[in-house]
Amino acid sequence: MFPSLGNGGYHVEHYGLTFDWVPDGNRLAATAVLTAKSTQRLTAFNLDLHGLDVRAVTVDGAPARYTRKGDELTVTPPVEIADGRAFTTTVVYDGVPDTIVDPDGSREGWMTTHDGAVALGEPAGGPGWFPGNHTQADKAAYDITVTVPDGLVAVSNGRLVEKTAAPEGKTAFHWRADEPMASYLAMLAIGHFDVSEGTIAGVPSYIAVDPQAASPETEAVPEILGTMIPWASDRFGPYPFGATGAVVVDMPDLEYSLETQTRPFFDGSPGGETVIHEMAHEWFGDLVTPGTWQDMWLNEGFATYAEWLWAEDHGGPTAAEAAAQTYAESPAEGQGMWAFPPADPGSPENVSRAPMYQRGALALQKVRAAVGDEVFFTILRTWLSEHRYGTVATADFTALCTRLSGQNLGPTVFEPWLFEDAKPEW
Ligand SMILES: [Zn+2]
């Protein structure tokens, strides 16, 4: 779907990313240190990087040759790397980072804001700000250090290890994300934020709010997190990360929020449903991640279903009622949520369209109706525990349903709701 994303031959275990950002001219100077392990003998390997100027590349400290073609940075180490070897690649680069526009018109990569900048990655924005193996199938730990002029705050994933004074009136923010993270879930936000630090539901929390996005809804975010995390831990399994929080930035033209790992990003004052949706992704999408964008419904169908479950458990309609209503209000065959089957979106402009969300959630309701509540929730919890910090495909889910229910749901649920073009009968 996004053929330039991801490379073979190695697995990245850790990214050490250092950025110095100058607002005047939106200039970025950066160093990326990738600690990786080869999965085959390597005479050369590729990293994904979009734009920017590469100044130097070293492998295990020795200068390496490199070439660039499109978004591929090909590195030739001075000495061939044997299979199964740990090696460290350092890329020094700078320039004015690009905003990346997807086939569906949405924007990601590096974006300037009214008083700072934001970097987001889903699905193809990662190469816009750091070189890496930008496939969600290769998760890694991250240290992200960002130096900005005094007064600005730089927020990223995980926990703030330290905030230190830097020369020339600057401040460095060092963030660490310990648990494995797909690169599209890495995030950076720079601005004049109001910050609240503390603990929410027993998890260290860091919430950064752009004063322009202040509102009663934004003020309610900590309370929603405080209710949502214990609820989801009970329903789905323990909260999987060592940090939580949120970033709220006034970006009226962005038109999406994102489940950036440990710290969801909101493009403005968020409604409660949006907070629930993005937080549900911390389990469905971040902890357990579809290995290809073809399987985006494993993200969005589950997060949409989690919204319905939340309502069911908090005095709203049941998920069955929400599903029935969604179906009743849905358009004719071939349109909207019926434009294509969720497990077969076909082309990259479809990965964030309605079939992935609503029709994916309807498929889950059909599974629940077929297997009963006890087995259904066992399926959800087993899905997350068996694949924790890993990647998955639709076939893994259908096989798990068969195994735990003892039923063949293919002809009654999976074929009509996930794989076939036609609008199924409710
Ligand atoms: Zn979502």
Residues whose N, C-alpha, C, O or C-beta is under 5 A from the ligand:
A	BS01	ZN	E300 A303
